[in-house]
Amino acid sequence: MRQPPHPRIGEIQLTDVLGALSDPIRVGLVRLLSDGQERGWGELRAPVAKSTLSHHLRVLRDAGITLTRKEGTRCFVVLRRADLDGRFPGLLKSVLDAAAGDDVGQQVHAATELQPLGGAC
């Protein structure tokens, strides 16, 4: 099974990370994933269409912020916290602290039951 492409640690660019974090939905996804748990795409809830949520997840993956793993027809995502902390020490903590203080991304949450999310991983 072919896995989605991800940038290597040394390929992650600060401008790509900052650009990906310029949207409140994506910040909310990062806040949700900051607990270290891998989540199925079907667990993620945001006030956007499934196709838009899929786009946001792809932007985070392409920027090197998350890792996406495909298993059959399901996709799972996890925050690349250690990679980001190693590449840009303190950046993720600062973003998460500021987002929590300003309540950015609060509309994103995890569902209690899994549902498939359309779109490619």
Phi and psi in degrees as a GROMACS rama.xvg file:
@    title "Ramachandran Plot"
@    xaxis  label "Phi"
@    yaxis  label "Psi"
@TYPE xy
-78.965  127.892  ARG-2
-91.6393  151.697  GLN-3
-63.8691  149.682  PRO-4
-74.7464  145.785  PRO-5
-135.835  144.906  HIS-6
-70.1658  144.438  PRO-7
-69.6624  162.029  ARG-8
-53.1675  -47.649  ILE-9
-68.7548  -14.5144  GLY-10
-91.1231  -10.3889  GLU-11
-70.4956  123.363  ILE-12
-104.409  138.337  GLN-13
-56.3142  -43.6557  LEU-14
-63.9242  -34.3431  THR-15
-67.8845  -41.9221  ASP-16
-63.955  -48.428  VAL-17
-63.7799  -38.9433  LEU-18
-62.7208  -42.5492  GLY-19
-65.7773  -30.6282  ALA-20
-88.6078  13.1552  LEU-21
-88.1024  3.58258  SER-22
-118.183  133.265  ASP-23
-62.3051  -31.434  PRO-24
-66.9388  -44.1556  ILE-25
-66.3921  -37.7473  ARG-26
-62.3348  -41.423  VAL-27
-62.1381  -39.5875  GLY-28
-63.0361  -42.7977  LEU-29
-64.5647  -42.2011  VAL-30
-59.1041  -45.1185  ARG-31
-62.7214  -42.8804  LEU-32
-78.7735  -9.15923  LEU-33
-67.8074  -9.17765  SER-34
-78.4598  -3.89495  ASP-35
88.5601  -5.81867  GLY-36
-78.8927  139.388  GLN-37
-79.3949  135.038  GLU-38
-127.135  143.517  ARG-39
-72.7618  145.614  GLY-40
-57.328  -32.6232  TRP-41
-68.0493  -13.3854  GLY-42
-83.8872  -17.1572  GLU-43
-85.4917  130.726  LEU-44
-124.078  131.553  ARG-45
-150.93  155.986  ALA-46
-79.8066  52.6132  PRO-47
-140.038  163.737  VAL-48
-64.0935  154.916  ALA-49
-57.6894  -37.7459  LYS-50
-66.0876  -36.0298  SER-51
-69.9974  -40.0705  THR-52
-62.4438  -41.3514  LEU-53
-60.1028  -41.3836  SER-54
-61.103  -46.021  HIS-55
-60.9512  -41.3036  HIS-56
-65.119  -36.5916  LEU-57
-68.3084  -40.5892  ARG-58
-59.8874  -44.167  VAL-59
-63.36  -41.4252  LEU-60
-65.6019  -46.6935  ARG-61
-64.1594  -28.7585  ASP-62
-80.6632  -11.4196  ALA-63
90.8571  12.8795  GLY-64
-84.0684  -32.0834  ILE-65
-128.541  161.836  THR-66
-113.381  134.386  LEU-67
-114.328  132.9  THR-68
-121.999  131.291  ARG-69
-100.432  134.818  LYS-70
-137.064  103.218  GLU-71
65.3899  -124.053  GLY-72
-96.2739  2.2842  THR-73
-105.856  151.14  ARG-74
-121.394  143.298  CYS-75
-126.406  147.038  PHE-76
-132.968  145.417  VAL-77
-143.783  148.137  VAL-78
-73.9913  137.4  LEU-79
-88.5827  56.5903  ARG-80
-58.5173  -50.6684  ARG-81
-62.1643  -40.8335  ALA-82
-63.6507  -45.1649  ASP-83
-67.5405  -40.4215  LEU-84
-65.2799  -35.552  ASP-85
-70.5707  -38.1787  GLY-86
-80.1902  -41.1827  ARG-87
-133.8  77.0574  PHE-88
-54.304  128.825  PRO-89
85.0328  -14.8321  GLY-90
-63.2496  -50.9507  LEU-91
-62.9861  -42.991  LEU-92
-60.7001  -43.0643  LYS-93
-62.7985  -43.4437  SER-94
-64.4559  -45.7064  VAL-95
-64.6245  -41.3783  LEU-96
-63.3509  -45.5974  ASP-97
-64.8934  -41.0288  ALA-98
-64.7852  -40.1945  ALA-99
-66.4256  -41.2116  ALA-100
-63.8619  -35.759  GLY-101
-97.0598  0.0928695  ASP-102
59.5852  36.7242  ASP-103
-77.6091  131.521  VAL-104
81.9765  12.2451  GLY-105
-63.3048  -18.0018  GLN-106
-78.8037  -6.59278  GLN-107
-94.3099  132.898  VAL-108
-150.903  173.231  HIS-109
-100.333  138.27  ALA-110
-81.6729  159  ALA-111
-86.1113  -22.9611  THR-112
-120.416  143.317  GLU-113
-76.7627  137.548  LEU-114
-136.755  144.46  GLN-115
-66.2911  145.628  PRO-116
-113.449  126.931  LEU-117
-67.4035  170.045  GLY-118
94.7616  163.238  GLY-119
-83.8549  151.017  ALA-120
